[in-house]
Amino acid sequence: MAMRTEMRLNAAIAEDISRNKSVLVERRDAQRFMCRGAASIWHPGFKYFVRGTVTNVSLSGCYVEVMTPLDVRDKIALILNINETEVRTAAEVRTSRPGVGMGLKFVDMKETTRSSIRALISRLANYGTGPIEVEVWGYDGNVAV
């Protein structure tokens, strides 16, 4: 499933580039680290948590694979379980791709939560996957994520 999701994400990025015909710029304010973990998402109005898979995390947010993502700017409660670390925080949906997932930005984080994420990032940096290198060019058929 991860390979199909990655292919859909790359196709969606290529489609965005071809539509805009502009050079994309990395907008994240913190370096991302690949990971694999569980996400429990609660949105006001939901009766139950929605489950997803965390595929990368940074000090400022994460990406969650979920078939039916929420709308951009939706506010949620989020529980992440990555490498035996549980993080509970509020987040805002920043990107949403149906059938693929959503990019989340952490908001209103307590210092203890921020410390937990720092420790997780440190472990991922030293013993995990390392940072994700992102390169995006103007549309010429080449998109690398």
DSSP file (Angstrom, degrees, kcal/mol; ACC not computed):
  #  RESIDUE AA STRUCTURE BP1 BP2  ACC     N-H-->O    O-->H-N    N-H-->O    O-->H-N    TCO  KAPPA ALPHA  PHI   PSI    X-CA   Y-CA   Z-CA
    1    1 A M     >        0   0    0      0, 0.0     4,-2.8     0, 0.0     5,-0.2   0.000 360.0 360.0 360.0 -38.0    0.0    0.0    0.0
    2    2 A A  H  >  +     0   0    0      1,-0.2     4,-2.6     2,-0.2     5,-0.2   0.892 360.0  50.4 -60.2 -39.1    2.8    2.4    0.8
    3    3 A M  H  > S+     0   0    0      2,-0.2     4,-2.3     1,-0.2    -1,-0.2   0.917 111.8  46.8 -66.4 -42.5    4.2    2.1   -2.7
    4    4 A R  H  > S+     0   0    0      2,-0.2     4,-2.4     1,-0.2    -2,-0.2   0.902 112.7  50.2 -64.8 -40.1    0.8    2.8   -4.3
    5    5 A T  H  X S+     0   0    0     -4,-2.8     4,-2.6     2,-0.2    -2,-0.2   0.919 110.6  49.3 -63.2 -43.2    0.3    5.8   -1.9
    6    6 A E  H  X S+     0   0    0     -4,-2.6     4,-2.7     2,-0.2    -2,-0.2   0.897 110.7  50.6 -62.2 -40.4    3.7    7.2   -2.9
    7    7 A M  H  X S+     0   0    0     -4,-2.3     4,-2.3     2,-0.2    -1,-0.2   0.911 111.5  47.7 -64.3 -41.9    2.9    6.8   -6.6
    8    8 A R  H  X S+     0   0    0     -4,-2.4     4,-2.5     2,-0.2    -2,-0.2   0.904 112.2  50.2 -65.2 -40.1   -0.4    8.6   -6.1
    9    9 A L  H  X S+     0   0    0     -4,-2.6     4,-2.4     2,-0.2    -2,-0.2   0.935 111.4  47.4 -63.7 -46.2    1.3   11.4   -4.1
   10   10 A N  H  X S+     0   0    0     -4,-2.7     4,-2.5     1,-0.2    -1,-0.2   0.891 112.6  49.9 -61.7 -39.6    4.0   11.8   -6.8
   11   11 A A  H  X S+     0   0    0     -4,-2.3     4,-2.3     2,-0.2    -1,-0.2   0.902 110.6  50.0 -65.1 -40.5    1.3   11.9   -9.5
   12   12 A A  H  X S+     0   0    0     -4,-2.5     4,-2.3     2,-0.2    -2,-0.2   0.897 111.5  48.4 -65.1 -39.9   -0.7   14.5   -7.5
   13   13 A I  H  X S+     0   0    0     -4,-2.4     4,-2.5     2,-0.2    -2,-0.2   0.931 111.3  49.7 -64.8 -45.5    2.5   16.6   -7.1
   14   14 A A  H  X S+     0   0    0     -4,-2.5     4,-2.5     1,-0.2    -2,-0.2   0.889 110.6  50.8 -60.8 -39.3    3.2   16.3  -10.9
   15   15 A E  H  X S+     0   0    0     -4,-2.3     4,-2.1     2,-0.2    -1,-0.2   0.916 109.9  49.6 -64.7 -43.3   -0.4   17.3  -11.7
   16   16 A D  H  X S+     0   0    0     -4,-2.3     4,-2.3     1,-0.2     5,-0.2   0.914 112.3  48.3 -60.3 -43.1   -0.1   20.4   -9.4
   17   17 A I  H  X S+     0   0    0     -4,-2.5     4,-3.3     1,-0.2     5,-0.4   0.928 110.9  49.2 -64.7 -45.0    3.1   21.4  -11.0
   18   18 A S  H  < S+     0   0    0     -4,-2.5    -1,-0.2     1,-0.2    -2,-0.2   0.863 112.9  48.7 -65.3 -33.6    1.8   21.0  -14.5
   19   19 A R  H  < S+     0   0    0     -4,-2.1    -1,-0.2    -5,-0.2    -2,-0.2   0.906 122.2  32.7 -69.6 -42.4   -1.3   23.1  -13.6
   20   20 A N  H  < S-     0   0    0     -4,-2.3    -2,-0.2    -5,-0.2    -3,-0.2   0.725  85.2-155.2 -89.3 -23.1    0.7   25.9  -12.0
   21   21 A K     <  +     0   0    0     -4,-3.3     2,-0.3    -5,-0.2    -3,-0.1   0.826  54.2 118.8  50.7  35.6    3.8   25.7  -14.3
   22   22 A S  S    S-     0   0    0     -5,-0.4     2,-0.4   115,-0.1   117,-0.2  -0.870  73.2 -97.5-127.6 162.5    5.9   27.2  -11.5
   23   23 A V        -     0   0    0     -2,-0.3     2,-0.3   115,-0.1   115,-0.1  -0.638  39.1-133.7 -78.8 130.5    8.8   26.2   -9.4
   24   24 A L        -     0   0    0     -2,-0.4     2,-0.4   113,-0.2   112,-0.2  -0.614  15.8-153.7 -85.0 146.3    7.8   24.8   -6.0
   25   25 A V        -     0   0    0     -2,-0.3     2,-0.3   110,-0.1   110,-0.0  -0.959  27.6-105.1-120.5 137.6    9.6   25.9   -2.9
   26   26 A E        -     0   0    0     -2,-0.4   108,-0.0     1,-0.2   110,-0.0  -0.455  36.8-176.7 -59.9 121.1   10.0   23.9    0.3
   27   27 A R        +     0   0    0     -2,-0.3    -1,-0.2     2,-0.0     2,-0.1   0.528  42.8 109.7-102.0  -8.0    7.5   25.6    2.7
   28   28 A R        -     0   0    0      1,-0.1     4,-0.0     2,-0.0     3,-0.0  -0.395  55.9-152.9 -72.4 146.0    8.2   23.6    5.8
   29   29 A D  S    S+     0   0    0     -2,-0.1     2,-0.3     1,-0.1    -1,-0.1   0.392  78.4  46.0 -98.3   3.3   10.0   25.3    8.7
   30   30 A A  S    S-     0   0    0     28,-0.0     2,-0.1    29,-0.0    -1,-0.1  -0.996  90.9-100.6-144.8 148.0   11.5   22.1   10.1
   31   31 A Q        -     0   0    0     -2,-0.3    28,-0.4     1,-0.1     2,-0.2  -0.419  38.0-131.2 -69.7 138.6   13.2   19.1    8.6
   32   32 A R        -     0   0    0    100,-0.3   100,-2.4    26,-0.1     2,-0.4  -0.619  15.0-159.0 -91.9 150.4   11.1   16.0    8.1
   33   33 A F  E     -AB  57 131A   0     24,-2.3    24,-2.2    98,-0.2    92,-0.1  -0.997  21.0-120.9-129.5 129.8   12.1   12.5    9.1
   34   34 A M  E     +A   56   0A   0     96,-0.9    95,-0.5    -2,-0.4     2,-0.3  -0.369  46.3 149.4 -65.4 145.3   10.7    9.3    7.7
   35   35 A C  E     -     0   0A   0     20,-2.0     2,-0.4    93,-0.1    47,-0.0  -0.938  40.5-128.3-160.0 178.0    9.0    7.0   10.2
   36   36 A R  E     +     0   0A   0     -2,-0.3    47,-0.6     2,-0.0     2,-0.3  -0.956  46.6 129.0-139.9 119.9    6.2    4.5   10.5
   37   37 A G  E     -AC  54  82A   0     17,-1.5    17,-2.0    -2,-0.4     2,-0.3  -0.938  51.6 -89.9-158.9 179.2    3.6    4.9   13.2
   38   38 A A  E     -AC  53  81A   0     43,-2.3    43,-2.6    -2,-0.3     2,-0.4  -0.772  29.0-162.7-102.8 145.4   -0.1    5.1   14.1
   39   39 A A  E     -AC  52  80A   0     13,-2.3    13,-2.3    -2,-0.3     2,-0.5  -0.994   5.5-163.7-126.8 134.2   -2.2    8.2   14.2
   40   40 A S  E     -AC  51  79A   0     39,-2.6    39,-2.3    -2,-0.4     2,-0.5  -0.985  16.1-165.9-114.7 123.8   -5.5    8.6   16.0
   41   41 A I  E     -AC  50  78A   0      9,-3.1     9,-3.0    -2,-0.5     2,-0.5  -0.929   8.9-172.7-118.8 128.7   -7.4   11.7   14.8
   42   42 A W  E     - C   0  77A   0     35,-2.7    35,-2.8    -2,-0.5     7,-0.1  -0.985   2.8-175.4-123.3 131.5  -10.4   13.3   16.4
   43   43 A H    >   -     0   0    0     -2,-0.5     3,-2.9     5,-0.3    33,-0.1  -0.957  40.0 -96.4-121.4 138.5  -12.4   16.1   14.9
   44   44 A P  T 3  S+     0   0    0      0, 0.0     3,-0.1     0, 0.0    31,-0.0  -0.309 116.3  32.6 -52.6 131.8  -15.2   17.9   16.6
   45   45 A G  T 3  S+     0   0    0      1,-0.4     2,-0.3     2,-0.0    -3,-0.0   0.181  92.6 116.6 101.9 -17.1  -18.4   16.3   15.3
   46   46 A F    <   -     0   0    0     -3,-2.9    -1,-0.4     1,-0.1     3,-0.1  -0.618  52.8-157.3 -81.3 143.7  -16.8   12.8   15.0
   47   47 A K  S    S+     0   0    0     -2,-0.3     2,-0.3    -3,-0.1    -1,-0.1   0.788  77.5  23.0 -84.2 -31.8  -18.2   10.1   17.2
   48   48 A Y  S    S-     0   0    0     -5,-0.1    -5,-0.3    -7,-0.0     2,-0.2  -0.838  89.4 -91.8-131.6 164.1  -15.0    8.1   17.0
   49   49 A F        -     0   0    0     -2,-0.3     2,-0.4    -7,-0.1    -7,-0.2  -0.511  35.4-134.7 -71.7 146.2  -11.3    8.5   16.3
   50   50 A V  E     -A   41   0A   0     -9,-3.0    -9,-3.1    -2,-0.2     2,-0.3  -0.874  20.6-138.9 -98.9 137.1  -10.1    8.0   12.7
   51   51 A R  E     +A   40   0A   0     -2,-0.4     2,-0.3   -11,-0.2   -11,-0.2  -0.762  30.0 157.7-101.0 144.2   -7.0    5.9   12.3
   52   52 A G  E     -A   39   0A   0    -13,-2.3   -13,-2.3    -2,-0.3     2,-0.5  -0.874  38.5-104.1-148.2-179.2   -4.2    6.6   10.0
   53   53 A T  E     -AD  38  65A   0     12,-1.9    12,-3.4    -2,-0.3     2,-0.4  -0.969  24.3-138.7-118.6 124.6   -0.5    5.9    9.4
   54   54 A V  E     +AD  37  64A   0    -17,-2.0   -17,-1.5    -2,-0.5    10,-0.2  -0.685  23.6 174.4 -79.9 128.2    2.2    8.5   10.1
   55   55 A T  E     +     0   0A   0      8,-2.4   -20,-2.0    -2,-0.4     2,-0.3   0.633  64.6   9.1-111.3 -20.3    4.9    8.5    7.3
   56   56 A N  E     -AD  34  63A   0      7,-0.9     7,-2.0   -22,-0.3    -1,-0.4  -0.985  61.2-166.8-155.8 157.1    7.0   11.4    8.3
   57   57 A V  E     +AD  33  62A   0    -24,-2.2   -24,-2.3    -2,-0.3     2,-0.3  -0.985   6.6 175.0-143.6 150.1    7.4   13.8   11.3
   58   58 A S        -     0   0    0      3,-2.9     3,-0.2    -2,-0.3   -26,-0.1  -0.833  51.1 -91.4-140.0 179.9    9.1   17.0   12.0
   59   59 A L  S    S+     0   0    0    -28,-0.4    59,-0.1    -2,-0.3    58,-0.1   0.719 126.5  38.5 -67.6 -19.2    9.2   19.4   15.0
   60   60 A S  S    S-     0   0    0      1,-0.2    46,-2.5   -29,-0.1     2,-0.3   0.553 125.9 -34.6-110.7  -8.6    6.4   21.4   13.4
   61   61 A G  E     - E   0 105A   0     44,-0.3    -3,-2.9    -3,-0.2     2,-0.3  -0.979  49.0-126.1 177.9-167.3    4.1   18.7   11.9
   62   62 A C  E     -DE  57 104A   0     42,-1.9    42,-3.3    -2,-0.3     2,-0.4  -0.955  19.6-114.9-157.1 170.8    3.6   15.3   10.3
   63   63 A Y  E     -DE  56 103A   0     -7,-2.0    -8,-2.4    -2,-0.3    -7,-0.9  -0.979  26.8-165.5-117.6 131.9    2.1   13.5    7.3
   64   64 A V  E     -DE  54 102A   0     38,-2.6    38,-2.5    -2,-0.4     2,-0.5  -0.969  14.8-139.8-121.3 123.2   -0.7   11.0    7.9
   65   65 A E  E     +DE  53 101A   0    -12,-3.4   -12,-1.9    -2,-0.5     2,-0.3  -0.704  39.5 150.5 -78.5 125.1   -1.9    8.5    5.3
   66   66 A V        -     0   0    0     34,-0.7    33,-0.2    -2,-0.5    34,-0.2  -0.956  47.6-133.2-155.7 138.1   -5.7    8.2    5.5
   67   67 A M  S    S+     0   0    0     -2,-0.3    32,-2.6     1,-0.3    33,-0.2   0.862 102.3  35.3 -65.7 -36.3   -8.1    7.4    2.7
   68   68 A T  S    S-     0   0    0     30,-0.2    -1,-0.3    31,-0.1    34,-0.1  -0.763  82.9-168.8-120.8  84.9  -10.6   10.2    3.6
   69   69 A P        -     0   0    0      0, 0.0    27,-0.1     0, 0.0    33,-0.0  -0.257  22.2-110.0 -71.5 161.3   -8.6   13.2    4.8
   70   70 A L        -     0   0    0      1,-0.1     2,-0.2    25,-0.1     3,-0.1  -0.215  42.9 -81.0 -80.0 176.1  -10.2   16.2    6.4
   71   71 A D    >   -     0   0    0      1,-0.1     3,-2.1    31,-0.0    22,-0.3  -0.502  52.5 -90.9 -81.0 149.0  -10.5   19.7    4.9
   72   72 A V  T 3  S+     0   0    0      1,-0.3    22,-0.2    -2,-0.2    -1,-0.1  -0.328 114.3  24.1 -56.1 138.5   -7.6   22.2    4.9
   73   73 A R  T 3  S+     0   0    0     20,-3.2    -1,-0.3     1,-0.3    21,-0.1   0.299  86.3 140.7  81.4  -3.7   -7.7   24.4    8.0
   74   74 A D    <   -     0   0    0     -3,-2.1    19,-2.5    19,-0.1     2,-0.4  -0.451  47.8-135.7 -64.1 141.5   -9.7   21.8   10.0
   75   75 A K  E     + F   0  92A   0     17,-0.2     2,-0.3    -2,-0.1    17,-0.2  -0.840  30.9 174.1-100.3 137.1   -8.6   21.7   13.7
   76   76 A I  E     - F   0  91A   0     15,-2.7    15,-2.1    -2,-0.4     2,-0.4  -0.897  35.3-120.6-137.6 164.1   -8.1   18.3   15.2
   77   77 A A  E     -CF  42  90A   0    -35,-2.8   -35,-2.7    -2,-0.3     2,-0.4  -0.909  38.7-162.7-101.0 138.9   -6.9   16.4   18.3
   78   78 A L  E     -CF  41  89A   0     11,-2.9    11,-2.4    -2,-0.4     2,-0.5  -0.979  20.9-171.0-133.8 133.5   -4.1   14.1   17.4
   79   79 A I  E     -CF  40  88A   0    -39,-2.3   -39,-2.6    -2,-0.4     2,-0.4  -0.986  15.1-169.0-121.2 119.6   -2.4   11.1   19.1
   80   80 A L  E     -CF  39  87A   0      7,-3.1     7,-2.5    -2,-0.5     2,-0.5  -0.885  10.8-168.9-108.1 138.7    0.7    9.8   17.5
   81   81 A N  E     +CF  38  86A   0    -43,-2.6   -43,-2.3    -2,-0.4     2,-0.4  -0.920  22.4 158.4-125.7 104.2    2.4    6.5   18.3
   82   82 A I  E >   -CF  37  85A   0      3,-2.4     3,-1.8    -2,-0.5   -45,-0.2  -0.994  68.0 -16.8-131.0 125.6    5.9    6.3   16.7
   83   83 A N  T 3  S-     0   0    0    -47,-0.6    -1,-0.1    -2,-0.4     3,-0.1   0.892 127.8 -50.9  47.7  49.6    8.8    4.1   17.8
   84   84 A E  T 3  S+     0   0    0      1,-0.2     2,-0.5    -3,-0.1    -1,-0.3   0.669 114.2 119.7  64.6  19.2    7.2    3.5   21.3
   85   85 A T  E <   -F   82   0A   0     -3,-1.8    -3,-2.4     2,-0.0     2,-0.5  -0.968  49.2-156.7-114.7 126.0    6.7    7.3   21.8
   86   86 A E  E     -F   81   0A   0     -2,-0.5     2,-0.4    -5,-0.2    -5,-0.2  -0.884  10.8-175.1-103.0 132.3    3.2    8.6   22.3
   87   87 A V  E     -F   80   0A   0     -7,-2.5    -7,-3.1    -2,-0.5     2,-0.5  -0.994   6.1-168.2-127.5 129.2    2.5   12.3   21.5
   88   88 A R  E     +F   79   0A   0     -2,-0.4     2,-0.3    -9,-0.2    -9,-0.2  -0.977  28.4 133.1-118.4 124.9   -0.8   14.1   22.1
   89   89 A T  E     -F   78   0A   0    -11,-2.4   -11,-2.9    -2,-0.5     2,-0.3  -0.970  53.1 -99.8-157.5 169.1   -1.3   17.5   20.6
   90   90 A A  E     -FG  77 107A   0     17,-0.8    17,-2.4    -2,-0.3     2,-0.3  -0.679  42.9-178.2 -90.2 154.0   -3.7   19.7   18.6
   91   91 A A  E     -FG  76 106A   0    -15,-2.1   -15,-2.7    -2,-0.3     2,-0.4  -0.967  22.4-136.7-149.3 163.6   -3.0   20.1   14.9
   92   92 A E  E     -FG  75 105A   0     13,-2.4    13,-2.6    -2,-0.3     2,-0.4  -0.984  28.0-117.3-124.2 136.5   -4.3   21.9   11.8
   93   93 A V  E     + G   0 104A   0    -19,-2.5   -20,-3.2    -2,-0.4    11,-0.2  -0.604  36.4 169.6 -72.7 123.8   -4.8   20.3    8.4
   94   94 A R  E     +     0   0A   0      9,-3.3     2,-0.3    -2,-0.4    10,-0.2   0.728  66.5  20.9-106.8 -32.7   -2.5   22.1    6.0
   95   95 A T  E     - G   0 103A   0      8,-1.4     8,-1.3   -24,-0.1     2,-0.4  -0.983  63.8-170.5-135.5 149.4   -2.7   19.8    2.9
   96   96 A S  E     + G   0 102A   0     -2,-0.3     6,-0.2     6,-0.2   -24,-0.1  -0.963   7.2 176.7-145.0 121.8   -5.4   17.3    2.0
   97   97 A R  E >>  - G   0 101A   0      4,-2.9     3,-2.5    -2,-0.4     4,-1.9  -0.919  30.7-128.8-128.5 105.0   -5.3   14.7   -0.8
   98   98 A P  T 34 S+     0   0    0      0, 0.0   -30,-0.2     0, 0.0   -31,-0.1  -0.222  94.9  14.3 -53.4 135.5   -8.3   12.3   -1.1
   99   99 A G  T 34 S+     0   0    0    -32,-2.6   -32,-0.2   -33,-0.2   -31,-0.1   0.379 129.8  55.2  80.4  -4.7   -7.2    8.7   -1.2
  100  100 A V  T <4 S-     0   0    0     -3,-2.5   -34,-0.7     1,-0.3     2,-0.3   0.680  99.5-105.8-121.8 -65.1   -3.6    9.6   -0.1
  101  101 A G  E  <  -EG  65  97A   0     -4,-1.9    -4,-2.9   -36,-0.3     2,-0.3  -0.994  26.3 -83.7 162.6-161.2   -3.5   11.6    3.2
  102  102 A M  E     -EG  64  96A   0    -38,-2.5   -38,-2.6    -2,-0.3     2,-0.5  -1.000  19.6-129.1-148.1 145.1   -3.0   14.9    4.9
  103  103 A G  E     -EG  63  95A   0     -8,-1.3    -9,-3.3    -2,-0.3    -8,-1.4  -0.802  30.2-160.5 -91.5 132.1   -0.2   17.1    6.1
  104  104 A L  E     -EG  62  93A   0    -42,-3.3   -42,-1.9    -2,-0.5     2,-0.5  -0.914  10.9-153.1-118.8 140.2   -0.7   18.4    9.6
  105  105 A K  E     -EG  61  92A   0    -13,-2.6   -13,-2.4    -2,-0.4   -44,-0.3  -0.952  25.1-124.3-109.7 127.7    0.8   21.3   11.5
  106  106 A F  E     - G   0  91A   0    -46,-2.5     2,-0.3    -2,-0.5   -15,-0.3  -0.472  33.7-173.9 -69.2 138.9    1.1   21.0   15.3
  107  107 A V  E     + G   0  90A   0    -17,-2.4   -17,-0.8    -2,-0.2   -46,-0.0  -0.955  56.1  10.0-133.9 153.9   -0.5   23.9   17.1
  108  108 A D  S    S-     0   0    0     -2,-0.3     2,-0.3     1,-0.2    -1,-0.1   0.865  80.1-177.7  49.8  45.2   -0.7   25.0   20.8
  109  109 A M        -     0   0    0     -3,-0.1    -1,-0.2   -20,-0.1     2,-0.1  -0.559  22.6-131.1 -79.7 135.0    1.9   22.4   21.8
  110  110 A K     >  -     0   0    0     -2,-0.3     4,-2.4     1,-0.1     5,-0.2  -0.442  25.2-113.6 -74.1 156.7    2.8   22.1   25.5
  111  111 A E  H  > S+     0   0    0      1,-0.2     4,-2.3     2,-0.2     5,-0.2   0.851 117.4  55.6 -63.1 -34.8    6.6   22.1   26.3
  112  112 A T  H  > S+     0   0    0      2,-0.2     4,-1.9     1,-0.2    -1,-0.2   0.887 109.2  47.5 -65.1 -37.3    6.4   18.5   27.4
  113  113 A T  H  > S+     0   0    0      2,-0.2     4,-2.3     1,-0.2    -2,-0.2   0.921 110.7  51.0 -67.3 -44.5    5.0   17.5   24.1
  114  114 A R  H  X S+     0   0    0     -4,-2.4     4,-2.5     1,-0.2    -2,-0.2   0.887 109.5  51.5 -59.6 -39.7    7.6   19.5   22.2
  115  115 A S  H  X S+     0   0    0     -4,-2.3     4,-2.4     2,-0.2    -1,-0.2   0.894 108.2  51.4 -65.3 -40.3   10.3   17.8   24.3
  116  116 A S  H  X S+     0   0    0     -4,-1.9     4,-2.3     2,-0.2    -2,-0.2   0.911 111.3  47.2 -62.3 -42.3    8.8   14.3   23.4
  117  117 A I  H  X S+     0   0    0     -4,-2.3     4,-2.9     2,-0.2     5,-0.2   0.906 110.4  52.5 -67.3 -40.8    8.9   15.2   19.7
  118  118 A R  H  X S+     0   0    0     -4,-2.5     4,-2.5     2,-0.2    -2,-0.2   0.927 110.7  47.9 -58.4 -44.8   12.5   16.5   19.9
  119  119 A A  H  X S+     0   0    0     -4,-2.4     4,-2.1     2,-0.2    -2,-0.2   0.907 112.6  48.8 -63.7 -42.2   13.5   13.2   21.6
  120  120 A L  H  X S+     0   0    0     -4,-2.3     4,-2.5     2,-0.2    -2,-0.2   0.935 111.9  48.6 -62.1 -46.9   11.7   11.2   18.9
  121  121 A I  H  X S+     0   0    0     -4,-2.9     4,-2.8     1,-0.2    -2,-0.2   0.898 109.3  53.6 -60.5 -41.4   13.3   13.3   16.1
  122  122 A S  H  X S+     0   0    0     -4,-2.5     4,-2.3    -5,-0.2     5,-0.2   0.914 110.0  47.0 -60.7 -43.7   16.8   12.9   17.7
  123  123 A R  H  X>S+     0   0    0     -4,-2.1     4,-3.0     2,-0.2     5,-0.8   0.915 113.5  48.1 -64.9 -42.2   16.3    9.1   17.7
  124  124 A L  H  X5S+     0   0    0     -4,-2.5     6,-1.4     3,-0.2     4,-1.0   0.895 113.2  48.7 -64.4 -38.8   15.1    9.1   14.1
  125  125 A A  H  <5S+     0   0    0     -4,-2.8    -2,-0.2    -5,-0.2    -1,-0.2   0.893 121.4  33.8 -67.4 -40.2   18.1   11.3   13.1
  126  126 A N  H  <5S+     0   0    0     -4,-2.3    -2,-0.2    -5,-0.2    -3,-0.2   0.825 139.8   9.1 -87.7 -33.6   20.7    9.2   14.9
  127  127 A Y  H  <5S+     0   0    0     -4,-3.0    -3,-0.2    -5,-0.2    -2,-0.2   0.472 118.5  59.2-127.9  -6.4   19.3    5.6   14.5
  128  128 A G  S  <<S-     0   0    0     -4,-1.0    -4,-0.1    -5,-0.8    -3,-0.1   0.300 108.5 -50.0-101.9-133.5   16.4    5.8   12.1
  129  129 A T  S    S-     0   0    0    -95,-0.5    -4,-0.1     1,-0.2   -94,-0.1   0.681  70.0-135.1 -83.7 -20.1   16.0    6.9    8.6
  130  130 A G        -     0   0    0     -6,-1.4   -96,-0.9   -96,-0.2    -1,-0.2  -0.245  49.3 -32.5  81.5 177.6   17.7   10.3    8.8
  131  131 A P  B     -B   33   0A   0      0, 0.0     2,-0.5     0, 0.0   -98,-0.2  -0.277  62.9-114.3 -69.5 154.7   16.2   13.4    7.2
  132  132 A I        -     0   0    0   -100,-2.4     2,-0.6     2,-0.0  -100,-0.3  -0.782  24.4-141.9 -86.4 127.1   14.1   13.3    4.1
  133  133 A E        -     0   0    0     -2,-0.5     2,-0.5  -102,-0.1  -102,-0.0  -0.821  18.4-163.2 -89.9 123.9   15.8   15.1    1.2
  134  134 A V        +     0   0    0     -2,-0.6     2,-0.4     2,-0.0    11,-0.2  -0.937  13.7 172.7-114.0 124.8   13.2   17.0   -0.9
  135  135 A E  E     +H  144   0B   0      9,-1.0     9,-1.0    -2,-0.5     2,-0.4  -0.994   1.6 172.0-130.0 126.3   14.0   18.2   -4.3
  136  136 A V  E     -H  143   0B   0     -2,-0.4     2,-0.2  -112,-0.2     7,-0.1  -0.999   7.6-172.1-135.1 132.9   11.3   19.7   -6.6
  137  137 A W        -     0   0    0      5,-0.6  -113,-0.2    -2,-0.4     3,-0.1  -0.668  39.0 -79.1-113.9 170.6   11.9   21.4   -9.9
  138  138 A G  S    S-     0   0    0     -2,-0.2     2,-0.5     1,-0.2     4,-0.3  -0.328  74.7 -73.8 -59.6 156.2    9.8   23.3  -12.3
  139  139 A Y  S    S+     0   0    0   -122,-0.2    -1,-0.2  -117,-0.2     4,-0.1  -0.402  79.0 130.9 -67.9 112.3    7.7   20.9  -14.4
  140  140 A D  S    S-     0   0    0     -2,-0.5    -1,-0.2     2,-0.2     3,-0.1   0.032  91.9 -83.0-138.7  20.9    9.8   19.1  -17.0
  141  141 A G  S    S+     0   0    0      1,-0.2     2,-0.6  -127,-0.1    -2,-0.1   0.338 102.8 110.1  92.7  -6.2    8.5   15.7  -16.1
  142  142 A N        +     0   0    0     -4,-0.3    -5,-0.6  -128,-0.0     2,-0.4  -0.907  32.3 158.3-110.4 116.1   10.9   15.3  -13.2
  143  143 A V  E     -H  136   0B   0     -2,-0.6     2,-0.5    -7,-0.1    -7,-0.1  -0.987  12.9-176.3-132.9 124.0    9.6   15.3   -9.7
  144  144 A A  E      H  135   0B   0     -9,-1.0    -9,-1.0    -2,-0.4    -2,-0.0  -0.981 360.0 360.0-123.8 128.5   11.6   13.7   -6.9
  145  145 A V              0   0    0     -2,-0.5    -1,-0.1   -11,-0.2    -9,-0.1   0.306 360.0 360.0-125.9 360.0   10.3   13.4   -3.3
